[in-house]
């Protein structure tokens, strides 16, 4: 398989700083490219260096209060890649920083979510081999296809973690050796950016570090956030929840008939009775993407496998406003597409990923097992 058809596997271990140092040294060009993408985005939005430093300082304080070790890992990444600490923190808080820059330019106008993703989980009662399955399409900037890595974190103080993440970041989506799996979708609401909070990737990282599903749920629900998001949090024990998170409150969506599907709009009736949806203007196709995935899985029968998830995420109905999205200009003005499809089977410790699935249908396979190579 051509090198460009998969994402590199990066394995790190040791103290937080040592893990970061290894991360930065192994993929310095990708870390620099990650930083450059968001630096250019802020320049295009005419966001001043002084305002950026103010946000960097604010998020640094929030992270220090939340988990100081994350700042140490970021310092290690910066040293290893030859970039500034501020660059690495920006990568980890890029959703919040770029959104606030855009809001400032629009004098406080609503900001559509940038990660227009579709996620799904299959509970064991509907799984062909009895294993819990979970996955998603990641729709984002097309140039992020050249920054993604699969990061395998070997930890002495908790479960190992395998995460799909932009180089320089601490986590995005993935699973751990305790059988916990996590996917995410961008959402927007009227409550966004009314309070300080922990950057979303670090909330996800904290959830993926937990030994028990209940503690992963606590990490998500108890942590203040600056903006809204959705997380599908599942476990190999056979259960999943869709957590629709406003900055200060979490609403639950439960599986139905062994399936759980979510896109980028609020679904919980309780949430819709308490806040205003502000993301549909930027991703109107979200209103049917989740239904298309659900319909694919329902039509595939009672016994489902990874092949069925892959087929559902490959749906091109109403293209280019489709589940699997070819390159087009997003509502935010940059080239965007389905950059990757991820399929996880936590009980087997396997993550399958297709890079640019609208171009390539091949999946690369990554394992949680220490030292195991990338395979196809």
N, C-alpha and C positions, 0 to 999 in steps of 0.2 A: 504494500500500500504506500502511496506517496506520502512524504512527510507532512505535506500541507493538509492532508485529509484527517488528521487527528490532533488532539491536544497533548502536549508533553506531560509526563508523569514526574512529579517532584516529591521526593521523600525526605523528610526532615525529622530530627530528633534532638534531645538534649533540653537545656533550659530554654525559656522563652526567647532570650536574646540569641542563643545559639541556633535555635530553629529559624529565627528570622534571618540571621546571617547566612545560613545555608540556602534558604529560599532566595534571597537577593543574589547570591553568588551564582546559583544554578541557572537563573533566568533573568539576568540583568537587563537585556534588551527588551524583554516583555514588560518588566516593571517600568522601565523608562517610557515605553510606548503607552502604558496605562496612564501614567502621570501626564504625558503629553496630550492625550485625548481630552482629558478633563481641563487641563490648563488652557487648551485652545477653545474649548466650549465656554469657559469663563471669559476669555478675551473677546470672543464674538458677542457675548452678552454685555460687554463693557463693564464687567464687575471689577471694581477697583482693588488693587493689592491691599489697601488698608482694610476694606470690608472683608476680604478673604482672610487676612490675619485675625480679624476679630472672630470670625466663625471658627477658624482653626483653634484658637485659644479656648473658645466656648466648648467645643467638642472634646478637646484635650482634657478639660476639667471634668466633663461628664464621664469620659472613659476612665480617668484616674479614680473617680469615686466608684465606678462600676467594677473594673478589673484592671489594676495597675499593670499586671503582667502583659496585657495587650499592648500597652505603650512600649514596653521593653521589646516585644516581638517586632513592632513597627520600627523601632530604632535599629534593630538588627537587620531588617530588610533594607532600610535606607543605607546602612553601612555596607552591606553586601553588594547592593546594586549600584552604589555610587550616586545616589540621589539624596535629596534632603528629607529629613523627618517630616516636614510639612507636606511634601509630595506624597509620601506614603499615607499620612493621615487623610489627605484629600481623597486618595483612592478609596479608603475605607468609609469615608463619609460623603462620597460623591453624589449619592441620591439627594441627600439633604442640602448639600452646598450648591449644586447646580440648580436645584429647584428653587432655592431661596434667591439665587442670582436672577433667575428668570422672573420670579414674582416681583423682585425689586424693580426690574425693568418695566414690568407691566403695572407698577404701582399697586401691588397687592392682589392682582387678579388671580383667579383659580389656576392651579397648575396641574395639567393632566399627568398621570403617571407615565414614566418612561419605560418601564419593564412590562411590556404587554404580553404576558405569558399565560399559558393554559396548563393546569396541573391536574393529576388524577391519581387515585389509589384504588387498588383491587384488594378486598379483604379475602382471607383464606377460604371462606365459603364459596367464593366465585373463582378461585384460583385453580388452574388445572393440576398443579403439583402441591397444592395446599399451602404454599408460601405467600406471605403478604408481598404485594408489588406496589411500587409507587414511581411516578415520574412526571416529566413536564417538557414542554417546549419553552425555551428561553428566547424571547423576542426582544432584541435590543440593538444598539449601534452595530452596524455591519463591520466596522473596523475592530470591534472587540473580538472578532474571530481570531485575531492575531495577538491577543493578550491573554486569553484563557489558559489556565493550567489545571491539572488535576493534582491537588495537594494532599499527600498522605502524611498526616501528623502522627508520629509515634510518641506516645505520652507515657510517662511513668506514674502520673498522678490521676489517671482516669482512662476511659476508653480511647483507643486510637480513633482517628477521624479521617475520612476520605471526603474531600470537598472539591466541588467544581467552583472555581473562583478566578476573577481577574488577577493577574500577577500583581503582587504587592498587597493584595487583600488577605484578610485572615479567614474568611469563609463566605460562602454564598448559599449553595445548596449541597446536600450530601447526606452521608449516613455515618454511623459509628459502630464500633465493634460490640456494643451492647444492643445492637439491633434497632436503633432509633434512626428514622429517615425524615428528611426535611426538604420541602420545596417551598417556593415563594412566588407571589404575584404582586405587582404594584397596584395600589388603589389610592384614591384621593377622596377627601371629605372636607367639610366645612371646619373641622377642628384642627386641620393641619397647620403646623408652624405657629401655634399659639403658646407653646411651651418648649423648654429645653428637653433634650432626650438623648439616649444612647443611639449611635448610628446603627441602622438595621443589620448590617453584616455582623456586627459584634453581638447583637442579640441572638442571631442565628448560631454564631460560633459557641456562645454560652450554652444554648440548647443542645448542640451536638457534643458538648463535653460531658454531658450528664450520663450517669450510670443507669438511671431509672426514668421511665417515661413520665412519671408524675413530676419529677424534678425538671425535666425538659419543658413540660407545660408551665411550670412555675416560672422558669427563666423567661419565657415569652410573655406570659400574662402579667407578671409583677414588675416588669422593667418599663419605665417611662420612655416614650419615643417622641420624636419631633413630628413624624408624619405617619400616615396610615399605611397599612400593608395587609396582605393575606399570607398566612403560612399554613400549609398542609403538613401536619406533624403526625407521623405514623410510627408503628412499632412492629417488629417481627412477631410479637405476641398476638397480633391479629386485629389491631384496632387503629383507627385514624380519626383525627378531627381537623376541620377547617377552621382556623382561628382568624376571624376578621378583626384586625386590630386597628382601632383608632388610637391616637397618641396616648389617651388616658383611660381606655376601656377596651375590653375584648368581648366579642360576640361569637357564638358558636354555631357552626353548621355541621350536622351529623351525617354519616353515610346513609344512603338509601339503597336497599336491596343489594348490599355488598359492594357498592360503588360510591366514590366520593370524587366529584369533579368541581373545579373552580377556575374562573377566568379573572377579569379585572374589575368587576363591578360588585357592589354590595348585594348580598343575597338574604342575610338574616333579617326577618321581619322586625325584630327588636331593634336592630341597628338602623333600619330605614325609618323607624318611628322616632329616632332620637337624633339623627344627624342628616346632613344633606350630601348626597352623592355629587361629586364635582369632576369625576374622571371620564364620564361617558363622552364628553365632547372630544376628547383626545383619542379614545379607543372605542368607538361605537360598535365595532364588530364583536366586542366582548359579550354583547347581549346574546349572540348565537354561538360563539365558539365553544362555550361549555356544553351547550346542547348538542352540537355536532359530535364532540368527543363521547358524550353519554350515549348518543344514538348508535355510534359505531360499536361501542362496547356491548350495548344491549342486543344489537343485531348479531353479534359474534357468538351468542349462546350463553349457557350458564357456566361453562368451564373456560376460563380465560388465561392467557399466558402473556409473556413479554411480546410475542409477535403481535398480539391483538392491541396492546398498548402502542406499539410502534405504528401499526396501521392507523389507529385513531389519531395519533399526533401528526400523521402524514396527510391528513385531510386537506384538500385544496378547494373545497366548496367556496364559491364567491371570491376566488382569488382576484386581486392580491390582498383582499381583506379576509384572510382565511386563517384556519388553525395553523397550517404550515405556510408561512408567509415568505414569498420571494422578496428580493430587494426592492424597496420603494422608499420615498421620502416620508418620514414620520410627521405627525402633527407638530413635533418640536423642531422640524426643519432639517434633520440630518438623515442620511441613508440608514435604513433600518431593515431588519429581516429576522427570520427565525435563525438565530446564530447557532443553536444546538438543540438536540433532543436528548434527554437524560432518562434512563430506565434503571431503577434500583431494585434489587432483591436482597434485603438486609440479612435474611437468614443464611444466604449463601455468601454474603460479603462481596457481592458483585455489583459494579456500576458500569452500564453500557452507555456510550456517548457517541452520537453522530454529529460531526461538525458540518454546519451549513447543509442541513438535511434536504433542503429544496434543490441542492446541487448534487449532493453525494448521499447515497442510501446506505453506505457501509457504516457499521458500528465498531468502535474500538472498545475493548473490555479492560476494566481496571479492577483490581482486587484490594480489599482491606488487608490482606495477608502481608506481613512485613517482608520486604525484599522481593515480592513477586513482580514480574515484569508486565509491561503493557502487552496485550495480546489482541488478536483479531479473529 
